Structure formats: structure tokens, C-alpha cells
Amino acid sequence: MQRGIVTGSVWITNKIDNLPKGAYLEVRLEPSGASLIAFDVLGSAQGEEVLIVTGSTAANHFSGLTPPIDALIVGSIDPVTESSSASGSTVATGTKESRSRASTSASAKS
């Protein structure tokens, strides 16, 4: 798997018939800075940090057919930042779900 940031969309007017519904996005790979075109079925946005699989893993994801796809976005990486709480401990913040888990965990410790 590789980590990257979506840098733009690629518009294709003529394509083969057996491609699943999705979009082609240009992704800058981290940390190399190389770019590739990845197929996206998640609805990823420009600037979003994503996780990509390549090769047969990408093509074999689709049941019933094996489209000619060499790179597939399989996840969106949630941003996580750290901040200090009033008690001086470090608290990780990210998605609503991760914040909920963190507050539940902190409540259980007190």
C-alpha cells in the first residue's frame, strides 16, 4: 500500500465498457513526490490524503470482473493532530469517531 494526496481529476471521454463506476484521480505519492493516476470509487476530494493499492490487488477488488485498473484508492486517511488538554496531557483529535473513542477512553481512566 502507498500513501498519497489527491492533486486533481483526470477526465476521460472515451473508455472501455467494462470499467466500474468511479473517477480517475491524479495522486502525488508520499514521500517520493511521484504522481500516478488512481481509480476512485469512494468519492475522494482534491487535497485529501488517501491509501492506494496497486497491481493485481487493485484489479481483483471488483467481484465478477477484472477491469484494467493498476491503482485503486481504498481508503481516506483521517487527519490527526495533537493538542494539550487543561490537565497537561496530550489529546489526539481526528474524526468525530476517533474523538468519541478518545473521550470514552479518557472517561474510563478517571
C-alpha positions as CSV (number, residue, x, y, z in Angstrom):
1,M,0.0,0.0,0.0
2,Q,1.0,3.5,-0.6
3,R,0.0,6.9,0.9
4,G,-0.7,9.9,-1.3
5,I,-2.6,13.2,-1.7
6,V,-5.2,13.7,-4.4
7,T,-4.0,16.6,-6.6
8,G,-6.6,16.6,-9.3
9,S,-9.1,14.9,-11.5
10,V,-8.5,13.2,-14.9
11,W,-11.4,13.4,-17.3
12,I,-11.7,10.6,-19.8
13,T,-14.2,10.9,-22.7
14,N,-13.6,7.5,-24.4
15,K,-13.2,4.4,-22.3
16,I,-13.8,0.7,-22.5
17,D,-17.2,-0.6,-21.5
18,N,-16.4,-2.9,-18.5
19,L,-15.0,-0.3,-16.2
20,P,-16.9,0.1,-12.9
21,K,-18.4,3.4,-11.9
22,G,-15.8,5.7,-10.4
23,A,-13.4,8.5,-11.1
24,Y,-9.8,8.8,-12.2
25,L,-7.7,11.0,-9.9
26,E,-4.2,12.2,-10.0
27,V,-2.4,11.4,-6.8
28,R,1.0,12.6,-5.5
29,L,2.7,9.7,-3.6
30,E,4.3,10.3,-0.2
31,P,7.2,10.7,0.4
32,S,8.6,10.3,-3.1
33,G,6.5,13.0,-4.8
34,A,5.9,10.8,-7.8
35,S,2.4,11.0,-9.4
36,L,0.1,8.3,-10.6
37,I,-3.5,8.0,-11.8
38,A,-5.7,6.0,-9.4
39,F,-9.2,4.8,-9.8
40,D,-11.5,6.0,-7.1
41,V,-14.9,4.6,-6.0
42,L,-15.0,6.4,-2.6
43,G,-15.6,10.0,-3.8
44,S,-12.2,11.4,-2.7
45,A,-11.6,15.1,-2.9
46,Q,-8.7,17.2,-4.0
47,G,-6.2,17.7,-1.2
48,E,-7.4,14.5,0.6
49,E,-4.9,12.1,1.9
50,V,-5.6,8.6,0.6
51,L,-4.4,5.0,0.8
52,I,-3.7,3.2,-2.5
53,V,-3.2,-0.4,-3.6
54,T,-1.6,-1.2,-7.0
55,G,-1.3,-4.1,-9.3
56,S,-3.5,-7.2,-9.3
57,T,-4.8,-6.2,-5.8
58,A,-6.4,-3.1,-7.4
59,A,-8.0,-5.0,-10.3
60,N,-9.1,-8.0,-8.2
61,H,-11.1,-5.8,-5.8
62,F,-14.1,-5.8,-8.2
63,S,-16.1,-9.1,-8.0
64,G,-17.2,-10.7,-11.2
65,L,-14.8,-8.8,-13.5
66,T,-11.2,-7.8,-13.6
67,P,-11.0,-4.3,-15.0
68,P,-7.7,-3.0,-16.3
69,I,-7.0,-0.9,-13.2
70,D,-3.5,-0.7,-11.9
71,A,-4.0,1.7,-8.9
72,L,-7.1,1.9,-6.6
73,I,-7.9,4.3,-3.8
74,V,-9.0,2.0,-0.9
75,G,-9.2,4.5,1.9
76,S,-9.2,8.1,3.1
77,I,-6.7,8.8,5.9
78,D,-8.2,10.8,8.7
79,P,-6.1,13.8,9.8
80,V,-4.9,13.5,13.4
81,T,-3.5,16.4,15.3
82,E,-2.3,16.6,18.9
83,S,-3.2,19.3,21.4
84,S,-2.7,19.8,25.1
85,S,-5.7,19.4,27.4
86,A,-6.3,21.6,30.6
87,S,-4.7,18.8,32.7
88,G,-1.5,19.0,30.6
89,S,-2.0,15.6,28.9
90,T,-1.7,15.2,25.1
91,V,-5.0,14.5,23.3
92,A,-5.3,13.2,19.7
93,T,-8.0,14.7,17.6
94,G,-9.2,13.5,14.2
95,T,-12.6,12.4,13.0
96,K,-15.7,12.5,15.1
97,E,-15.4,8.7,15.6
98,S,-11.8,8.9,16.8
99,R,-12.6,11.8,19.1
100,S,-15.5,9.8,20.6
101,R,-13.2,6.8,21.2
102,A,-10.6,9.1,22.8
103,S,-13.2,10.8,25.2
104,T,-14.6,7.4,26.1
105,S,-11.2,6.1,26.8
106,A,-10.3,9.1,28.9
107,S,-13.6,8.8,30.9
108,A,-12.8,5.2,31.7
109,K,-9.4,6.1,33.1
110,S,-10.8,8.8,35.5
